[in-house]
Amino acid sequence: MEKRRYYVSVQARTMVPNQGDAPYELEIDATEDEAERLGRIFDEIDKYDEALGVQTALIAPITDMNHENKNGYDYFLKQAYKLIYDLGSEETREHIHSMHIL
């Protein structure tokens, strides 16, 4: 499959094919399947982020559920950065490497 350039924002969990469509921090070259995989990882991060936000809004004490959601969020965030690193431009790889998250 042919790769194309995508512009990615992990913070906003967006990935667009046109540079001016949305703010971005990172660039990747991905096949359609790879881009869909990253999109699914972003969806998982959103689910955990929403669960953590609801717990915080309810001022929930630290519980096993809270830890489970935090661990899930962290896991998928690292998976996103790993995939972005693997598919990233040289500048993207340097940026992720400088973050010391992998």
N, CA, C and O atoms as a Tinker XYZ file with bonds, in Angstrom:
   408  protein
     1  N      0.833000   -1.186000    0.000000    73     2
     2  CA     0.000000    0.000000    0.000000    64     1     3
     3  C      0.877000    1.249000    0.000000    63     2     4     5
     4  O      1.988000    1.262000    0.531000    81     3
     5  N      0.348000    2.265000   -0.600000    73     3     6
     6  CA     1.071000    3.522000   -0.712000    64     5     7
     7  C      0.936000    4.338000    0.568000    63     6     8     9
     8  O     -0.128000    4.392000    1.185000    81     7
     9  N      2.033000    4.963000    0.948000    73     7    10
    10  CA     2.019000    5.818000    2.140000    64     9    11
    11  C      1.748000    7.254000    1.720000    63    10    12    13
    12  O      2.098000    7.692000    0.624000    81    11
    13  N      1.112000    7.962000    2.638000    73    11    14
    14  CA     0.903000    9.388000    2.421000    64    13    15
    15  C      1.223000   10.120000    3.724000    63    14    16    17
    16  O      1.266000    9.514000    4.794000    81    15
    17  N      1.442000   11.398000    3.620000    73    15    18
    18  CA     1.794000   12.221000    4.773000    64    17    19
    19  C      0.540000   12.601000    5.541000    63    18    20    21
    20  O     -0.474000   12.987000    4.959000    81    19
    21  N      0.632000   12.483000    6.877000    73    19    22
    22  CA    -0.437000   12.935000    7.771000    64    21    23
    23  C      0.174000   13.871000    8.804000    63    22    24    25
    24  O      1.342000   13.741000    9.170000    81    23
    25  N     -0.627000   14.801000    9.259000    73    23    26
    26  CA    -0.219000   15.771000   10.263000    64    25    27
    27  C     -1.000000   15.448000   11.530000    63    26    28    29
    28  O     -2.231000   15.430000   11.527000    81    27
    29  N     -0.272000   15.194000   12.608000    73    27    30
    30  CA    -0.848000   14.584000   13.802000    64    29    31
    31  C     -0.721000   15.504000   15.010000    63    30    32    33
    32  O      0.313000   16.135000   15.231000    81    31
    33  N     -1.798000   15.562000   15.780000    73    31    34
    34  CA    -1.766000   16.209000   17.089000    64    33    35
    35  C     -2.182000   15.160000   18.113000    63    34    36    37
    36  O     -3.331000   14.720000   18.131000    81    35
    37  N     -1.247000   14.765000   18.959000    73    35    38
    38  CA    -1.570000   13.800000   20.008000    64    37    39
    39  C     -2.466000   14.471000   21.042000    63    38    40    41
    40  O     -3.408000   13.856000   21.543000    81    39
    41  N     -2.181000   15.716000   21.360000    73    39    42
    42  CA    -2.976000   16.440000   22.351000    64    41    43
    43  C     -4.443000   16.505000   21.935000    63    42    44    45
    44  O     -5.328000   16.246000   22.751000    81    43
    45  N     -4.710000   16.850000   20.671000    73    43    46
    46  CA    -6.086000   16.942000   20.180000    64    45    47
    47  C     -6.590000   15.605000   19.635000    63    46    48    49
    48  O     -7.774000   15.447000   19.340000    81    47
    49  N     -5.678000   14.657000   19.508000    73    47    50
    50  CA    -5.984000   13.338000   18.955000    64    49    51
    51  C     -6.613000   13.456000   17.565000    63    50    52    53
    52  O     -7.671000   12.898000   17.272000    81    51
    53  N     -5.896000   14.218000   16.724000    73    51    54
    54  CA    -6.332000   14.393000   15.343000    64    53    55
    55  C     -5.211000   13.978000   14.403000    63    54    56    57
    56  O     -4.029000   13.996000   14.748000    81    55
    57  N     -5.629000   13.607000   13.208000    73    55    58
    58  CA    -4.692000   13.224000   12.162000    64    57    59
    59  C     -5.329000   13.647000   10.848000    63    58    60    61
    60  O     -6.384000   13.135000   10.475000    81    59
    61  N     -4.699000   14.571000   10.148000    73    59    62
    62  CA    -5.272000   15.101000    8.913000    64    61    63
    63  C     -4.269000   14.976000    7.774000    63    62    64    65
    64  O     -3.060000   15.043000    7.997000    81    63
    65  N     -4.773000   14.792000    6.537000    73    63    66
    66  CA    -3.868000   14.654000    5.396000    64    65    67
    67  C     -3.384000   15.978000    4.817000    63    66    68    69
    68  O     -2.419000   16.005000    4.053000    81    67
    69  N     -4.043000   17.070000    5.173000    73    67    70
    70  CA    -3.653000   18.379000    4.644000    64    69    71
    71  C     -3.098000   19.241000    5.766000    63    70    72    73
    72  O     -3.743000   19.423000    6.799000    81    71
    73  N     -1.923000   19.758000    5.560000    73    71    74
    74  CA    -1.185000   20.467000    6.600000    64    73    75
    75  C     -1.978000   21.594000    7.245000    63    74    76    77
    76  O     -1.847000   21.795000    8.452000    81    75
    77  N     -2.770000   22.318000    6.525000    73    75    78
    78  CA    -3.478000   23.460000    7.081000    64    77    79
    79  C     -4.833000   23.151000    7.686000    63    78    80    81
    80  O     -5.514000   24.060000    8.161000    81    79
    81  N     -5.241000   21.889000    7.681000    73    79    82
    82  CA    -6.589000   21.542000    8.152000    64    81    83
    83  C     -6.764000   21.641000    9.659000    63    82    84    85
    84  O     -7.876000   21.886000   10.128000    81    83
    85  N     -5.711000   21.461000   10.423000    73    83    86
    86  CA    -5.793000   21.495000   11.888000    64    85    87
    87  C     -4.395000   21.710000   12.449000    63    86    88    89
    88  O     -3.406000   21.349000   11.811000    81    87
    89  N     -4.310000   22.292000   13.629000    73    87    90
    90  CA    -2.992000   22.415000   14.259000    64    89    91
    91  C     -2.401000   21.019000   14.487000    63    90    92    93
    92  O     -3.133000   20.063000   14.746000    81    91
    93  N     -1.098000   20.914000   14.391000    73    91    94
    94  CA    -0.440000   19.624000   14.564000    64    93    95
    95  C      0.933000   19.813000   15.186000    63    94    96    97
    96  O      1.512000   20.897000   15.139000    81    95
    97  N      1.444000   18.723000   15.776000    73    95    98
    98  CA     2.787000   18.751000   16.335000    64    97    99
    99  C      3.748000   17.844000   15.578000    63    98   100   101
   100  O      4.957000   18.077000   15.565000    81    99
   101  N      3.199000   16.801000   14.942000    73    99   102
   102  CA     4.034000   15.742000   14.389000    64   101   103
   103  C      3.594000   15.376000   12.976000    63   102   104   105
   104  O      2.444000   15.592000   12.591000    81   103
   105  N      4.536000   14.813000   12.208000    73   103   106
   106  CA     4.241000   14.368000   10.848000    64   105   107
   107  C      4.580000   12.891000   10.724000    63   106   108   109
   108  O      5.603000   12.429000   11.230000    81   107
   109  N      3.702000   12.157000   10.041000    73   107   110
   110  CA     3.963000   10.745000    9.783000    64   109   111
   111  C      3.705000   10.448000    8.317000    63   110   112   113
   112  O      2.997000   11.185000    7.632000    81   111
   113  N      4.289000    9.361000    7.850000    73   111   114
   114  CA     3.999000    8.813000    6.538000    64   113   115
   115  C      3.417000    7.432000    6.783000    63   114   116   117
   116  O      4.106000    6.539000    7.277000    81   115
   117  N      2.137000    7.256000    6.435000    73   115   118
   118  CA     1.434000    6.031000    6.793000    64   117   119
   119  C      0.556000    5.536000    5.662000    63   118   120   121
   120  O      0.057000    6.310000    4.844000    81   119
   121  N      0.381000    4.214000    5.638000    73   119   122
   122  CA    -0.609000    3.629000    4.740000    64   121   123
   123  C     -1.989000    3.908000    5.340000    63   122   124   125
   124  O     -2.096000    4.383000    6.470000    81   123
   125  N     -3.017000    3.618000    4.597000    73   123   126
   126  CA    -4.373000    3.801000    5.105000    64   125   127
   127  C     -4.597000    2.917000    6.340000    63   126   128   129
   128  O     -5.223000    3.353000    7.306000    81   127
   129  N     -4.096000    1.696000    6.310000    73   127   130
   130  CA    -4.244000    0.785000    7.451000    64   129   131
   131  C     -3.522000    1.308000    8.685000    63   130   132   133
   132  O     -4.050000    1.228000    9.794000    81   131
   133  N     -2.323000    1.839000    8.499000    73   131   134
   134  CA    -1.566000    2.385000    9.632000    64   133   135
   135  C     -2.260000    3.608000   10.219000    63   134   136   137
   136  O     -2.302000    3.787000   11.437000    81   135
   137  N     -2.804000    4.445000    9.343000    73   135   138
   138  CA    -3.529000    5.632000    9.808000    64   137   139
   139  C     -4.781000    5.217000   10.585000    63   138   140   141
   140  O     -5.104000    5.818000   11.610000    81   139
   141  N     -5.473000    4.207000   10.108000    73   139   142
   142  CA    -6.653000    3.716000   10.822000    64   141   143
   143  C     -6.257000    3.138000   12.178000    63   142   144   145
   144  O     -6.974000    3.316000   13.162000    81   143
   145  N     -5.133000    2.456000   12.231000    73   143   146
   146  CA    -4.653000    1.903000   13.508000    64   145   147
   147  C     -4.405000    3.025000   14.511000    63   146   148   149
   148  O     -4.805000    2.919000   15.671000    81   147
   149  N     -3.747000    4.102000   14.073000    73   147   150
   150  CA    -3.510000    5.235000   14.960000    64   149   151
   151  C     -4.841000    5.862000   15.387000    63   150   152   153
   152  O     -4.998000    6.260000   16.542000    81   151
   153  N     -5.780000    5.949000   14.475000    73   151   154
   154  CA    -7.100000    6.471000   14.821000    64   153   155
   155  C     -7.785000    5.630000   15.888000    63   154   156   157
   156  O     -8.437000    6.173000   16.781000    81   155
   157  N     -7.645000    4.308000   15.806000    73   155   158
   158  CA    -8.240000    3.427000   16.826000    64   157   159
   159  C     -7.553000    3.620000   18.173000    63   158   160   161
   160  O     -8.208000    3.578000   19.215000    81   159
   161  N     -6.243000    3.829000   18.159000    73   159   162
   162  CA    -5.525000    4.094000   19.410000    64   161   163
   163  C     -6.016000    5.409000   20.010000    63   162   164   165
   164  O     -6.235000    5.489000   21.219000    81   163
   165  N     -6.191000    6.440000   19.182000    73   163   166
   166  CA    -6.726000    7.714000   19.677000    64   165   167
   167  C     -8.119000    7.522000   20.277000    63   166   168   169
   168  O     -8.446000    8.136000   21.293000    81   167
   169  N     -8.943000    6.670000   19.652000    73   167   170
   170  CA   -10.275000    6.389000   20.189000    64   169   171
   171  C    -10.183000    5.769000   21.582000    63   170   172   173
   172  O    -10.964000    6.111000   22.470000    81   171
   173  N     -9.234000    4.862000   21.771000    73   171   174
   174  CA    -9.050000    4.232000   23.085000    64   173   175
   175  C     -8.604000    5.264000   24.119000    63   174   176   177
   176  O     -9.078000    5.256000   25.255000    81   175
   177  N     -7.694000    6.148000   23.723000    73   175   178
   178  CA    -7.242000    7.202000   24.637000    64   177   179
   179  C     -8.434000    8.072000   25.041000    63   178   180   181
   180  O     -8.585000    8.423000   26.211000    81   179
   181  N     -9.273000    8.415000   24.070000    73   179   182
   182  CA   -10.468000    9.217000   24.367000    64   181   183
   183  C    -11.364000    8.530000   25.385000    63   182   184   185
   184  O    -11.880000    9.181000   26.294000    81   183
   185  N    -11.555000    7.228000   25.247000    73   183   186
   186  CA   -12.409000    6.488000   26.186000    64   185   187
   187  C    -11.854000    6.567000   27.600000    63   186   188   189
   188  O    -12.595000    6.830000   28.547000    81   187
   189  N    -10.552000    6.340000   27.747000    73   187   190
   190  CA    -9.950000    6.402000   29.077000    64   189   191
   191  C     -9.928000    7.827000   29.604000    63   190   192   193
   192  O    -10.131000    8.052000   30.797000    81   191
   193  N     -9.685000    8.791000   28.725000    73   191   194
   194  CA    -9.677000   10.193000   29.131000    64   193   195
   195  C    -11.055000   10.608000   29.638000    63   194   196   197
   196  O    -11.171000   11.314000   30.640000    81   195
   197  N    -12.087000   10.167000   28.944000    73   195   198
   198  CA   -13.446000   10.485000   29.365000    64   197   199
   199  C    -13.757000    9.845000   30.725000    63   198   200   201
   200  O    -14.351000   10.485000   31.592000    81   199
   201  N    -13.362000    8.605000   30.904000    73   199   202
   202  CA   -13.605000    7.915000   32.175000    64   201   203
   203  C    -12.865000    8.614000   33.312000    63   202   204   205
   204  O    -13.410000    8.773000   34.405000    81   203
   205  N    -11.639000    9.028000   33.060000    73   203   206
   206  CA   -10.882000    9.746000   34.093000    64   205   207
   207  C    -11.511000   11.098000   34.387000    63   206   208   209
   208  O    -11.551000   11.526000   35.540000    81   207
   209  N    -12.002000   11.773000   33.356000    73   207   210
   210  CA   -12.640000   13.072000   33.542000    64   209   211
   211  C    -13.907000   12.970000   34.360000    63   210   212   213
   212  O    -14.170000   13.823000   35.207000    81   211
   213  N    -14.691000   11.943000   34.119000    73   211   214
   214  CA   -15.915000   11.738000   34.886000    64   213   215
   215  C    -15.568000   11.474000   36.339000    63   214   216   217
   216  O    -16.214000   12.006000   37.242000    81   215
   217  N    -14.554000   10.656000   36.569000    73   215   218
   218  CA   -14.161000   10.356000   37.951000    64   217   219
   219  C    -13.663000   11.613000   38.652000    63   218   220   221
   220  O    -13.983000   11.847000   39.818000    81   219
   221  N    -12.886000   12.416000   37.948000    73   219   222
   222  CA   -12.368000   13.649000   38.539000    64   221   223
   223  C    -13.510000   14.612000   38.832000    63   222   224   225
   224  O    -13.535000   15.260000   39.879000    81   223
   225  N    -14.461000   14.702000   37.893000    73   223   226
   226  CA   -15.594000   15.606000   38.079000    64   225   227
   227  C    -16.427000   15.210000   39.295000    63   226   228   229
   228  O    -17.017000   16.061000   39.961000    81   227
   229  N    -16.469000   13.943000   39.570000    73   227   230
   230  CA   -17.229000   13.463000   40.718000    64   229   231
   231  C    -16.389000   13.456000   41.992000    63   230   232   233
   232  O    -16.838000   13.026000   43.054000    81   231
   233  N    -15.146000   13.948000   41.855000    73   231   234
   234  CA   -14.198000   13.969000   42.957000    64   233   235
   235  C    -14.108000   12.579000   43.595000    63   234   236   237
   236  O    -14.217000   12.397000   44.808000    81   235
   237  N    -13.905000   11.629000   42.709000    73   235   238
   238  CA   -13.809000   10.238000   43.156000    64   237   239
   239  C    -12.480000   10.010000   43.871000    63   238   240   241
   240  O    -11.446000   10.528000   43.448000    81   239
   241  N    -12.507000    9.252000   44.927000    73   239   242
   242  CA   -11.250000    8.883000   45.571000    64   241   243
   243  C    -10.474000    7.955000   44.652000    63   242   244   245
   244  O    -11.031000    7.366000   43.727000    81   243
   245  N     -9.201000    7.836000   44.915000    73   243   246
   246  CA    -8.388000    6.920000   44.117000    64   245   247
   247  C     -8.869000    5.509000   44.406000    63   246   248   249
   248  O     -8.811000    5.028000   45.537000    81   247
   249  N     -9.336000    4.874000   43.371000    73   247   250
   250  CA    -9.867000    3.528000   43.486000    64   249   251
   251  C     -9.168000    2.647000   42.470000    63   250   252   253
   252  O     -8.384000    3.120000   41.648000    81   251
   253  N     -9.468000    1.349000   42.542000    73   251   254
   254  CA    -8.917000    0.438000   41.538000    64   253   255
   255  C     -9.367000    0.845000   40.146000    63   254   256   257
   256  O     -8.596000    0.756000   39.190000    81   255
   257  N    -10.627000    1.296000   40.026000    73   255   258
   258  CA   -11.146000    1.724000   38.724000    64   257   259
   259  C    -10.360000    2.931000   38.214000    63   258   260   261
   260  O    -10.020000    3.002000   37.033000    81   259
   261  N    -10.078000    3.865000   39.095000    73   259   262
   262  CA    -9.309000    5.045000   38.722000    64   261   263
   263  C     -7.920000    4.630000   38.247000    63   262   264   265
   264  O     -7.446000    5.117000   37.220000    81   263
   265  N     -7.267000    3.738000   38.983000    73   263   266
   266  CA    -5.937000    3.258000   38.578000    64   265   267
   267  C     -6.009000    2.523000   37.253000    63   266   268   269
   268  O     -5.132000    2.678000   36.403000    81   267
   269  N     -7.050000    1.725000   37.074000    73   267   270
   270  CA    -7.219000    0.982000   35.824000    64   269   271
   271  C     -7.358000    1.944000   34.656000    63   270   272   273
   272  O     -6.747000    1.737000   33.608000    81   271
   273  N     -8.151000    2.989000   34.822000    73   271   274
   274  CA    -8.314000    3.972000   33.755000    64   273   275
   275  C     -7.028000    4.730000   33.490000    63   274   276   277
   276  O     -6.685000    4.974000   32.333000    81   275
   277  N     -6.312000    5.105000   34.535000    73   275   278
   278  CA    -5.035000    5.809000   34.367000    64   277   279
   279  C     -4.025000    4.924000   33.660000    63   278   280   281
   280  O     -3.315000    5.373000   32.759000    81   279
   281  N     -3.963000    3.649000   34.077000    73   279   282
   282  CA    -3.031000    2.718000   33.440000    64   281   283
   283  C     -3.399000    2.492000   31.973000    63   282   284   285
   284  O     -2.516000    2.423000   31.118000    81   283
   285  N     -4.699000    2.376000   31.675000    73   283   286
   286  CA    -5.146000    2.206000   30.298000    64   285   287
   287  C     -4.819000    3.421000   29.452000    63   286   288   289
   288  O     -4.362000    3.297000   28.316000    81   287
   289  N     -5.056000    4.592000   30.013000    73   287   290
   290  CA    -4.736000    5.840000   29.314000    64   289   291
   291  C     -3.244000    5.890000   28.987000    63   290   292   293
   292  O     -2.859000    6.156000   27.848000    81   291
   293  N     -2.414000    5.634000   29.987000    73   291   294
   294  CA    -0.961000    5.663000   29.792000    64   293   295
   295  C     -0.508000    4.639000   28.759000    63   294   296   297
   296  O      0.349000    4.926000   27.923000    81   295
   297  N     -1.089000    3.439000   28.822000    73   295   298
   298  CA    -0.726000    2.378000   27.882000    64   297   299
   299  C     -1.003000    2.821000   26.445000    63   298   300   301
   300  O     -0.127000    2.730000   25.585000    81   299
   301  N     -2.213000    3.297000   26.190000    73   299   302
   302  CA    -2.561000    3.671000   24.818000    64   301   303
   303  C     -1.833000    4.935000   24.368000    63   302   304   305
   304  O     -1.543000    5.082000   23.181000    81   303
   305  N     -1.535000    5.840000   25.279000    73   303   306
   306  CA    -0.751000    7.020000   24.919000    64   305   307
   307  C      0.640000    6.600000   24.458000    63   306   308   309
   308  O      1.143000    7.114000   23.459000    81   307
   309  N      1.262000    5.674000   25.174000    73   307   310
   310  CA     2.582000    5.167000   24.757000    64   309   311
   311  C      2.496000    4.427000   23.433000    63   310   312   313
   312  O      3.399000    4.532000   22.603000    81   311
   313  N      1.403000    3.668000   23.226000    73   311   314
   314  CA     1.221000    2.972000   21.954000    64   313   315
   315  C      1.111000    3.981000   20.810000    63   314   316   317
   316  O      1.662000    3.759000   19.732000    81   315
   317  N      0.410000    5.074000   21.038000    73   315   318
   318  CA     0.289000    6.111000   20.012000    64   317   319
   319  C      1.652000    6.695000   19.687000    63   318   320   321
   320  O      2.013000    6.817000   18.516000    81   319
   321  N      2.414000    7.057000   20.714000    73   319   322
   322  CA     3.740000    7.637000   20.457000    64   321   323
   323  C      4.670000    6.637000   19.796000    63   322   324   325
   324  O      5.481000    7.023000   18.955000    81   323
   325  N      4.577000    5.377000   20.149000    73   323   326
   326  CA     5.433000    4.362000   19.513000    64   325   327
   327  C      5.106000    4.253000   18.029000    63   326   328   329
   328  O      6.007000    4.230000   17.191000    81   327
   329  N      3.813000    4.188000   17.702000    73   327   330
   330  CA     3.429000    4.090000   16.295000    64   329   331
   331  C      3.820000    5.357000   15.541000    63   330   332   333
   332  O      4.326000    5.278000   14.422000    81   331
   333  N      3.592000    6.516000   16.137000    73   331   334
   334  CA     3.976000    7.776000   15.496000    64   333   335
   335  C      5.485000    7.819000   15.283000    63   334   336   337
   336  O      5.952000    8.266000   14.235000    81   335
   337  N      6.244000    7.357000   16.266000    73   335   338
   338  CA     7.699000    7.309000   16.122000    64   337   339
   339  C      8.083000    6.417000   14.940000    63   338   340   341
   340  O      8.903000    6.798000   14.104000    81   339
   341  N      7.484000    5.231000   14.881000    73   339   342
   342  CA     7.802000    4.279000   13.811000    64   341   343
   343  C      7.465000    4.834000   12.428000    63   342   344   345
   344  O      8.163000    4.540000   11.458000    81   343
   345  N      6.417000    5.620000   12.332000    73   343   346
   346  CA     5.963000    6.152000   11.041000    64   345   347
   347  C      6.447000    7.583000   10.790000    63   346   348   349
   348  O      6.252000    8.125000    9.702000    81   347
   349  N      7.069000    8.184000   11.785000    73   347   350
   350  CA     7.361000    9.605000   11.750000    64   349   351
   351  C      8.481000   10.038000   10.836000    63   350   352   353
   352  O      9.345000    9.255000   10.441000    81   351
   353  N      8.430000   11.324000   10.514000    73   351   354
   354  CA     9.523000   11.970000    9.794000    64   353   355
   355  C     10.728000   12.046000   10.740000    63   354   356   357
   356  O     10.609000   11.758000   11.931000    81   355
   357  N     11.841000   12.420000   10.218000    73   355   358
   358  CA    13.048000   12.534000   11.050000    64   357   359
   359  C     12.827000   13.538000   12.185000    63   358   360   361
   360  O     13.241000   13.294000   13.318000    81   359
   361  N     12.174000   14.668000   11.883000    73   359   362
   362  CA    11.899000   15.672000   12.915000    64   361   363
   363  C     10.958000   15.108000   13.984000    63   362   364   365
   364  O     11.136000   15.373000   15.173000    81   363
   365  N      9.975000   14.343000   13.564000    73   363   366
   366  CA     9.035000   13.731000   14.505000    64   365   367
   367  C      9.769000   12.762000   15.419000    63   366   368   369
   368  O      9.555000   12.771000   16.631000    81   367
   369  N     10.623000   11.935000   14.858000    73   367   370
   370  CA    11.383000   10.974000   15.672000    64   369   371
   371  C     12.288000   11.691000   16.667000    63   370   372   373
   372  O     12.384000   11.289000   17.827000    81   371
   373  N     12.942000   12.738000   16.219000    73   371   374
   374  CA    13.803000   13.504000   17.119000    64   373   375
   375  C     12.990000   14.114000   18.258000    63   374   376   377
   376  O     13.421000   14.100000   19.410000    81   375
   377  N     11.820000   14.644000   17.934000    73   375   378
   378  CA    10.970000   15.256000   18.951000    64   377   379
   379  C     10.524000   14.209000   19.985000    63   378   380   381
   380  O     10.622000   14.450000   21.188000    81   379
   381  N     10.048000   13.079000   19.531000    73   379   382
   382  CA     9.593000   12.031000   20.439000    64   381   383
   383  C     10.759000   11.508000   21.269000    63   382   384   385
   384  O     10.609000   11.259000   22.465000    81   383
   385  N     11.911000   11.343000   20.643000    73   383   386
   386  CA    13.095000   10.893000   21.372000    64   385   387
   387  C     13.454000   11.881000   22.475000    63   386   388   389
   388  O     13.844000   11.470000   23.568000    81   387
   389  N     13.327000   13.167000   22.205000    73   387   390
   390  CA    13.668000   14.192000   23.198000    64   389   391
   391  C     12.694000   14.206000   24.371000    63   390   392   393
   392  O     13.016000   14.738000   25.433000    81   391
   393  N     11.504000   13.627000   24.191000    73   391   394
   394  CA    10.494000   13.591000   25.243000    64   393   395
   395  C     10.773000   12.491000   26.268000    63   394   396   397
   396  O     10.214000   12.508000   27.364000    81   395
   397  N     11.638000   11.532000   25.914000    73   395   398
   398  CA    11.997000   10.423000   26.814000    64   397   399
   399  C     10.773000    9.643000   27.292000    63   398   400   401
   400  O     10.666000    9.312000   28.473000    81   399
   401  N      9.856000    9.353000   26.379000    73   399   402
   402  CA     8.652000    8.611000   26.772000    64   401   403
   403  C      8.652000    7.170000   26.275000    63   402   404   405
   404  O      7.821000    6.367000   26.700000    81   403
   405  N      9.563000    6.843000   25.392000    73   403   406
   406  CA     9.624000    5.472000   24.878000    64   405   407
   407  C     10.839000    4.748000   25.396000    63   406   408
   408  O     11.050000    3.581000   25.065000    81   407
